[in-house]
Amino acid sequence: MEYKDIATQEQELRADPLYDLLREHRPQPSRESRERVRRTLDRIETPPFAWVGAFARRAPVGFAAACIALVLLLSGTVYAISSWIGREDYKPGDYLDTPPEQRTEASAIPEVEQVVQNAAPKSEGVRVVMLPEMADADTLNEWRVKMGQPKYDEAAWAWVRDIRPEIQEVLYDGTTFAYTIRLNTDHAAAFSQEHHGDQWLDAFVEQTMYTDTGEKIATVTGETGLQEETFTEDGITLHIEDSLNGPLTGSGRVSFTAEISIMDVNVDDMAHIGTLGTIYYTFSFDVNGALAATNADTRTAQRPLSGRAVLTMDYDTMWNQPVNLDGVVLEETASFRSTGVYLSYRVKEAPADWTSQMRRSLLDPTNERGKFQGMSVSYTLGGDETVYEPSFPEVVAQEDGTWAYTVVLPIFPSDYETLKQRGVTVHLTLHTVDSFDGEPVGEAWKQTTFPENGWDITTSAKPLTSFPLDLP
């Protein structure tokens, strides 16, 4: 059977009157699928610069770590050599990417391990809904034929009903909610790129539902994908990290239902049209136990800004907006947890002429690796010149209409005493796009064509403020 590449598929789908179905039901793709089709989808439908976050998340750290190691060796900074190399891209949820049996003494973090252990997850139940039982079964079958595949055949796919999900680990620290599910099946090869045959499937979680005082509340899945390295002949593991607008309000052992989509990649590995079935898997974990091991100590501070700056505004139309920072106050919430130090910022005060768009642009999610517009957070240890960057920031809308910009510093309770003696300094920096593909970015500018060879961007950086981190 001929397999059509994603560019060809997109061209055909756009011309089809049912294309709205694809647009309205596009779930979060698996990590492997995203890697394969990222460039094509960016060129077709992603607004300028939206790719930077994904690029920064995947940025390799080996070369950077080697450079840092050389600098530290020359400066004699023994503590940073032994404890900081490899922490550059740390995110609490990504900790579960490494299966427990593969965590070495060097890679395991005892404080995080305790949070994971205290969650004590348990399986509660499973329900499977296959394509013929779905409300849009006729439409999905029509799409299967359009994409060169046969209509759904129960005899061919009946084994999917027998997949036995099993919760493996849960990490919840008040903000990060990540978990892994083992998909036990004798047909695990169908989910593996290295071992698949004609029936290649994908699996990811579209959303997680949790119960709070009897009310079902949906959480949005931020990252989900199969862990290829966990493949065995009788199963493969699925990693999920949910994006939460606030802490889970349940208490004790709370039940969750993960909506696991099973996708026929030969139809489409990115969209609802490839759906073969949905597994509704219910599990529970001890919220109180996990939070007890997190040991959160939260402090707030005000970070006033001053001087002149230029904000790069990027909302379909992109332009540079000169602004006065006098009167702008960032509210900082520092949460010291066993899983790392969460630093969250929101614009608490701003001059009367600041629009909501300007407030949002100041908190665009940017770090040095992206060389892009918006704010970045970095930090230094003691008097060393080495500048460390946390993982790519998350910017989430809050219920009060503001935006919260959050990064996680890989600093754990066992580091506190040593770092108190050395000192940790946090640096906030604003980045502005000066030119785009050779054209200067002014106060009125618009990108109309996608450059086939990528963007040639020049930026400038303005230090906003620096301050010592007050460790517990």
C-alpha positions as CSV (number, residue, x, y, z in Angstrom):
1,M,0.0,0.0,0.0
2,E,1.5,3.4,-1.0
3,Y,2.1,5.7,1.9
4,K,1.5,9.4,1.2
5,D,3.8,11.9,2.8
6,I,2.2,14.6,5.0
7,A,2.7,17.4,2.4
8,T,0.6,15.4,-0.1
9,Q,-2.0,14.6,2.5
10,E,-2.4,18.2,3.5
11,Q,-2.8,19.4,-0.1
12,E,-5.5,16.8,-0.7
13,L,-7.3,17.5,2.6
14,R,-7.4,21.3,2.1
15,A,-9.3,20.8,-1.2
16,D,-11.8,18.5,0.5
17,P,-15.1,20.0,1.9
18,L,-14.7,17.8,5.0
19,Y,-11.3,19.5,5.9
20,D,-13.0,21.3,8.8
21,L,-13.2,18.0,10.6
22,L,-9.4,17.8,10.5
23,R,-9.0,21.3,11.7
24,E,-11.5,21.1,14.6
25,H,-10.4,17.7,15.9
26,R,-6.6,17.8,15.6
27,P,-5.3,16.3,18.9
28,Q,-1.9,16.6,20.4
29,P,0.4,14.4,18.2
30,S,2.9,12.0,19.6
31,R,6.5,13.2,20.0
32,E,7.7,10.9,17.3
33,S,5.0,12.1,14.9
34,R,5.8,15.7,15.7
35,E,9.4,15.2,14.8
36,R,8.5,13.7,11.4
37,V,6.1,16.3,10.2
38,R,7.2,19.5,12.1
39,R,8.8,21.3,9.1
40,T,5.9,20.7,6.7
41,L,3.2,21.8,9.2
42,D,5.2,24.8,10.2
43,R,5.4,25.9,6.5
44,I,1.7,25.3,5.8
45,E,-0.2,26.6,8.8
46,T,2.0,27.8,11.7
47,P,2.3,31.5,12.4
48,P,5.8,33.0,12.3
49,F,8.1,32.0,15.1
50,A,5.7,29.5,16.8
51,W,8.3,26.8,16.2
52,V,10.9,28.3,18.5
53,G,9.4,26.7,21.7
54,A,9.5,23.2,20.3
55,F,13.0,23.7,19.0
56,A,14.2,24.9,22.3
57,R,12.7,21.9,24.0
58,R,14.6,19.6,21.8
59,A,17.9,21.5,21.8
60,P,20.7,19.1,22.4
61,V,22.8,19.8,25.5
62,G,25.9,17.6,24.9
63,F,28.0,20.4,23.2
64,A,26.8,23.0,25.7
65,A,27.6,20.7,28.6
66,A,31.1,20.1,27.2
67,C,31.8,23.8,26.9
68,I,30.5,24.5,30.4
69,A,32.7,21.7,31.7
70,L,35.8,23.2,30.1
71,V,35.0,26.6,31.6
72,L,34.4,25.2,35.0
73,L,37.6,23.1,34.9
74,L,39.6,26.1,34.1
75,S,38.0,28.1,36.9
76,G,38.2,25.3,39.4
77,T,34.5,25.2,40.1
78,V,34.3,21.7,41.4
79,Y,30.7,21.9,42.8
80,A,29.2,22.9,39.4
81,I,31.2,20.2,37.6
82,S,29.9,17.5,39.8
83,S,26.3,18.7,40.3
84,W,25.3,20.9,37.4
85,I,26.3,19.3,34.1
86,G,23.2,17.7,32.6
87,R,20.7,19.9,34.4
88,E,20.3,22.4,31.6
89,D,17.1,21.1,30.2
90,Y,15.6,19.6,33.4
91,K,11.8,19.6,33.6
92,P,10.0,17.6,36.4
93,G,7.7,15.9,34.0
94,D,10.5,14.7,31.8
95,Y,12.0,12.8,34.7
96,L,9.5,10.0,33.9
97,D,11.0,9.8,30.4
98,T,13.7,7.5,31.8
99,P,12.2,4.2,33.0
100,P,12.8,3.4,36.6
101,E,15.1,0.5,35.8
102,Q,17.3,2.7,33.6
103,R,17.8,5.5,36.2
104,T,21.4,5.3,37.3
105,E,22.9,6.7,40.5
106,A,24.0,9.7,38.5
107,S,20.6,10.4,36.8
108,A,18.2,9.6,39.6
109,I,17.2,12.5,41.9
110,P,16.3,11.1,45.4
111,E,13.9,14.0,46.2
112,V,12.0,13.5,42.9
113,E,11.9,9.7,43.4
114,Q,10.2,10.2,46.8
115,V,7.5,12.3,45.2
116,V,6.9,9.6,42.6
117,Q,6.8,6.8,45.1
118,N,4.4,8.7,47.4
119,A,1.8,9.0,44.6
120,A,1.2,5.2,44.8
121,P,-0.9,4.9,41.6
122,K,-3.5,2.2,41.1
123,S,-5.5,0.9,38.1
124,E,-9.3,1.4,38.5
125,G,-10.9,0.3,35.2
126,V,-10.9,0.4,31.4
127,R,-13.5,0.9,28.7
128,V,-12.8,0.6,25.0
129,V,-14.8,2.3,22.2
130,M,-13.8,1.3,18.7
131,L,-14.6,3.2,15.4
132,P,-17.9,1.5,14.6
133,E,-19.3,2.7,18.0
134,M,-18.3,6.3,17.4
135,A,-20.9,9.0,16.4
136,D,-18.8,9.9,13.3
137,A,-18.0,6.3,12.3
138,D,-19.3,6.8,8.7
139,T,-17.2,10.0,8.2
140,L,-14.1,8.3,9.6
141,N,-14.5,5.3,7.3
142,E,-15.0,7.7,4.4
143,W,-11.7,9.3,5.3
144,R,-10.0,5.9,5.5
145,V,-11.0,5.2,1.9
146,K,-9.9,8.8,0.8
147,M,-6.5,8.1,2.3
148,G,-6.1,4.8,0.5
149,Q,-6.9,2.5,3.3
150,P,-9.7,-0.2,3.6
151,K,-12.8,0.5,5.7
152,Y,-12.6,-0.6,9.3
153,D,-12.7,-4.4,9.6
154,E,-13.5,-5.7,13.1
155,A,-11.6,-9.0,12.4
156,A,-8.4,-7.0,11.7
157,W,-8.6,-4.7,14.7
158,A,-10.4,-6.7,17.3
159,W,-7.1,-7.2,19.2
160,V,-7.1,-3.5,20.1
161,R,-10.0,-4.1,22.4
162,D,-7.7,-6.4,24.4
163,I,-5.0,-3.9,25.1
164,R,-4.5,-3.8,28.9
165,P,-3.4,-0.4,30.2
166,E,-1.5,-0.3,33.4
167,I,-0.5,2.9,35.3
168,Q,3.3,2.9,36.0
169,E,4.3,6.1,37.7
170,V,2.8,9.5,38.5
171,L,4.6,12.7,39.3
172,Y,2.5,15.5,40.8
173,D,4.1,18.4,42.7
174,G,1.3,21.0,42.7
175,T,2.1,22.3,39.2
176,T,3.5,19.5,37.1
177,F,1.2,16.5,36.5
178,A,2.9,13.7,34.5
179,Y,2.4,10.0,34.4
180,T,3.3,6.9,32.4
181,I,0.9,4.1,31.2
182,R,2.1,0.7,30.1
183,L,0.1,-0.6,27.1
184,N,0.2,-4.4,27.6
185,T,-0.5,-6.2,24.3
186,D,0.9,-9.1,22.2
187,H,0.8,-6.7,19.3
188,A,3.2,-4.1,20.7
189,A,5.2,-4.2,17.5
190,A,2.3,-2.3,15.8
191,F,3.3,0.7,17.9
192,S,7.0,0.7,17.3
193,Q,8.8,2.4,14.4
194,E,11.6,-0.1,14.7
195,H,9.4,-3.2,14.8
196,H,6.2,-2.3,12.9
197,G,4.7,-4.2,10.0
198,D,1.9,-3.1,7.7
199,Q,-0.3,-2.1,10.6
200,W,1.6,0.8,12.2
201,L,-0.4,2.5,15.0
202,D,0.2,5.4,17.3
203,A,-1.2,6.1,20.7
204,F,-1.5,9.4,22.7
205,V,-3.7,10.9,25.3
206,E,-6.1,13.6,24.1
207,Q,-7.1,14.7,27.6
208,T,-7.2,13.6,31.2
209,M,-10.4,13.9,33.3
210,Y,-10.2,14.1,37.0
211,T,-12.9,14.0,39.7
212,D,-13.3,16.9,42.1
213,T,-16.2,16.8,44.5
214,G,-18.2,14.7,42.0
215,E,-17.6,17.1,39.0
216,K,-15.7,16.0,36.0
217,I,-13.0,18.6,35.0
218,A,-10.9,18.2,31.9
219,T,-7.2,18.9,31.9
220,V,-5.4,19.7,28.6
221,T,-2.6,17.3,27.6
222,G,0.5,19.3,26.9
223,E,2.9,16.5,25.9
224,T,2.2,12.9,25.1
225,G,4.0,10.2,23.2
226,L,5.2,6.6,23.2
227,Q,8.6,5.8,24.6
228,E,10.3,3.7,21.9
229,E,13.0,2.6,24.2
230,T,10.5,0.9,26.5
231,F,9.3,-1.5,23.7
232,T,9.2,-5.2,24.4
233,E,7.2,-7.9,22.6
234,D,4.4,-7.6,25.1
235,G,4.1,-3.9,25.6
236,I,5.2,-0.3,25.3
237,T,5.0,2.7,27.6
238,L,3.1,6.0,27.0
239,H,4.3,9.2,28.6
240,I,1.8,12.0,29.4
241,E,2.2,15.5,30.8
242,D,-0.9,17.6,31.4
243,S,-1.0,21.4,31.4
244,L,-2.9,22.7,34.4
245,N,-4.1,26.2,35.0
246,G,-4.0,25.7,38.7
247,P,-3.4,23.0,41.3
248,L,-5.6,19.9,41.5
249,T,-8.1,20.6,44.2
250,G,-9.0,17.0,45.0
251,S,-7.8,15.4,48.3
252,G,-6.6,11.9,49.2
253,R,-6.9,9.3,46.5
254,V,-8.4,10.9,43.4
255,S,-9.4,9.1,40.2
256,F,-8.4,10.1,36.8
257,T,-9.5,8.9,33.3
258,A,-7.1,9.2,30.4
259,E,-8.6,9.3,26.9
260,I,-6.1,7.2,24.9
261,S,-6.5,7.6,21.2
262,I,-5.4,4.7,19.0
263,M,-4.5,6.1,15.6
264,D,-4.0,4.4,12.3
265,V,-0.9,6.2,11.0
266,N,-1.5,5.0,7.4
267,V,-4.6,7.1,7.5
268,D,-3.1,10.1,9.4
269,D,-0.8,10.4,12.3
270,M,-1.8,13.9,13.3
271,A,-5.6,14.1,13.1
272,H,-8.9,12.7,14.2
273,I,-9.5,11.1,10.8
274,G,-6.9,8.4,11.7
275,T,-8.8,7.3,14.8
276,L,-9.4,3.5,15.2
277,G,-10.6,3.6,18.8
278,T,-10.4,5.3,22.2
279,I,-9.4,3.6,25.4
280,Y,-10.9,5.2,28.5
281,Y,-8.5,4.2,31.2
282,T,-9.2,5.1,34.9
283,F,-6.5,5.2,37.5
284,S,-6.0,6.9,40.9
285,F,-3.1,8.2,43.0
286,D,-2.6,9.7,46.4
287,V,-2.5,13.5,45.9
288,N,-1.8,14.2,49.6
289,G,1.0,11.7,49.6
290,A,2.7,13.3,46.6
291,L,2.4,16.8,47.9
292,A,3.7,15.8,51.3
293,A,6.9,14.6,49.7
294,T,7.1,17.8,47.6
295,N,7.7,20.0,50.7
296,A,6.7,23.3,49.0
297,D,7.8,26.6,50.5
298,T,6.4,29.5,48.6
299,R,7.6,33.1,48.7
300,T,6.5,36.2,46.8
301,A,8.5,39.3,45.8
302,Q,8.0,42.4,43.6
303,R,10.5,43.1,40.8
304,P,10.1,46.7,39.5
305,L,11.5,47.5,36.0
306,S,12.7,50.8,34.7
307,G,14.1,52.5,31.6
308,R,13.3,52.3,27.9
309,A,12.9,49.1,26.0
310,V,11.5,47.7,22.7
311,L,8.8,45.0,22.7
312,T,8.5,42.8,19.6
313,M,4.8,42.2,19.0
314,D,4.0,39.1,17.1
315,Y,0.3,38.4,16.4
316,D,0.0,37.6,12.7
317,T,1.4,41.1,12.1
318,M,4.8,41.7,13.8
319,W,6.3,45.0,14.8
320,N,8.5,46.7,17.4
321,Q,6.9,48.8,20.0
322,P,9.1,51.3,22.0
323,V,7.9,51.4,25.6
324,N,8.7,52.9,28.9
325,L,9.3,50.3,31.7
326,D,9.0,52.8,34.5
327,G,6.0,51.7,36.5
328,V,6.1,48.1,35.3
329,V,6.2,45.7,38.3
330,L,6.6,41.9,37.9
331,E,5.2,39.8,40.7
332,E,7.4,36.9,41.4
333,T,6.2,33.7,43.1
334,A,9.1,31.4,44.0
335,S,8.0,27.9,45.0
336,F,10.8,25.7,46.5
337,R,9.9,22.1,46.0
338,S,11.6,18.7,46.1
339,T,11.2,18.7,42.3
340,G,13.0,22.0,41.7
341,V,12.5,25.8,42.2
342,Y,9.5,27.2,40.3
343,L,9.9,30.8,39.4
344,S,6.6,32.3,38.1
345,Y,6.1,35.9,36.9
346,R,3.1,38.0,36.0
347,V,2.7,41.7,35.2
348,K,1.2,43.1,38.4
349,E,1.4,46.8,37.6
350,A,1.9,48.7,34.4
351,P,1.4,52.3,33.1
352,A,-2.1,53.2,32.0
353,D,-1.0,53.3,28.3
354,W,0.1,49.6,28.4
355,T,-2.3,47.4,26.5
356,S,-3.0,43.8,27.3
357,Q,-1.0,42.9,24.2
358,M,2.0,44.7,25.5
359,R,1.7,42.9,28.8
360,R,1.5,39.6,27.0
361,S,4.5,40.4,24.7
362,L,6.7,41.2,27.7
363,L,6.1,37.6,28.9
364,D,6.5,35.9,25.6
365,P,8.2,32.5,26.3
366,T,11.8,33.0,25.3
367,N,15.2,31.7,26.3
368,E,18.7,32.3,25.0
369,R,18.7,29.2,22.9
370,G,15.8,30.5,20.8
371,K,17.5,33.9,20.2
372,F,14.0,35.3,19.9
373,Q,11.7,38.0,21.3
374,G,10.3,38.2,24.8
375,M,11.7,37.5,28.3
376,S,14.3,35.0,29.3
377,V,15.3,33.8,32.8
378,S,18.9,32.7,33.5
379,Y,20.9,32.3,36.7
380,T,24.5,32.2,37.9
381,L,26.1,30.3,40.8
382,G,28.3,32.4,43.1
383,G,30.7,34.6,41.3
384,D,31.1,32.3,38.3
385,E,30.7,33.7,34.9
386,T,28.9,30.6,33.6
387,V,25.2,31.5,32.8
388,Y,22.8,28.7,33.2
389,E,19.4,28.5,31.6
390,P,16.4,26.5,32.9
391,S,14.1,24.5,30.6
392,F,11.9,26.4,28.1
393,P,9.3,28.4,30.0
394,E,5.6,27.8,30.1
395,V,3.2,30.8,29.7
396,V,-0.4,30.0,30.9
397,A,-3.5,32.2,31.0
398,Q,-4.8,32.7,34.5
399,E,-8.4,33.0,35.7
400,D,-7.9,36.8,36.4
401,G,-7.0,37.5,32.8
402,T,-3.2,37.8,33.4
403,W,-0.5,35.5,32.1
404,A,1.9,33.5,34.3
405,Y,5.4,32.9,33.0
406,T,7.0,30.0,34.7
407,V,10.4,28.3,34.6
408,V,11.9,25.5,36.8
409,L,15.4,25.8,38.1
410,P,17.1,22.4,38.7
411,I,17.8,23.2,42.3
412,F,16.8,20.6,44.9
413,P,16.7,20.7,48.7
414,S,20.0,18.8,48.9
415,D,21.6,21.8,47.1
416,Y,20.4,24.5,49.4
417,E,23.2,24.6,52.0
418,T,26.0,24.6,49.5
419,L,24.3,27.2,47.3
420,K,23.5,29.5,50.2
421,Q,27.3,29.8,50.7
422,R,27.9,30.4,47.0
423,G,24.8,32.4,46.2
424,V,22.4,32.1,43.3
425,T,21.6,35.2,41.2
426,V,18.6,35.3,38.8
427,H,18.7,37.4,35.7
428,L,15.7,38.6,33.7
429,T,16.4,39.7,30.1
430,L,14.3,41.2,27.3
431,H,15.0,40.1,23.7
432,T,14.0,42.2,20.7
433,V,14.0,41.1,17.0
434,D,16.0,43.7,15.1
435,S,15.8,42.2,11.6
436,F,14.1,39.4,9.8
437,D,15.5,38.0,6.6
438,G,17.6,41.1,6.1
439,E,14.7,43.5,6.6
440,P,14.8,45.8,9.7
441,V,11.8,45.3,12.0
442,G,10.2,48.7,12.6
443,E,6.9,50.0,14.2
444,A,4.9,48.8,11.1
445,W,5.9,45.5,9.6
446,K,4.3,42.3,8.3
447,Q,5.6,39.0,7.1
448,T,3.7,37.8,4.1
449,T,5.7,34.9,2.7
450,F,7.4,31.9,4.4
451,P,11.2,31.8,3.6
452,E,11.9,28.4,2.2
453,N,15.3,28.2,3.8
454,G,14.2,29.3,7.2
455,W,14.4,32.6,9.0
456,D,17.5,34.8,9.3
457,I,16.9,36.6,12.5
458,T,19.0,39.1,14.4
459,T,18.1,40.1,17.9
460,S,19.3,42.3,20.7
461,A,19.1,41.8,24.5
462,K,18.3,44.3,27.3
463,P,18.9,43.3,30.9
464,L,15.8,44.0,32.9
465,T,16.8,43.2,36.5
466,S,19.0,40.8,38.5
467,F,18.6,39.7,42.1
468,P,19.8,37.0,44.6
469,L,17.6,34.0,45.0
470,D,16.6,33.7,48.7
471,L,16.8,29.9,49.3
472,P,15.0,28.4,52.3
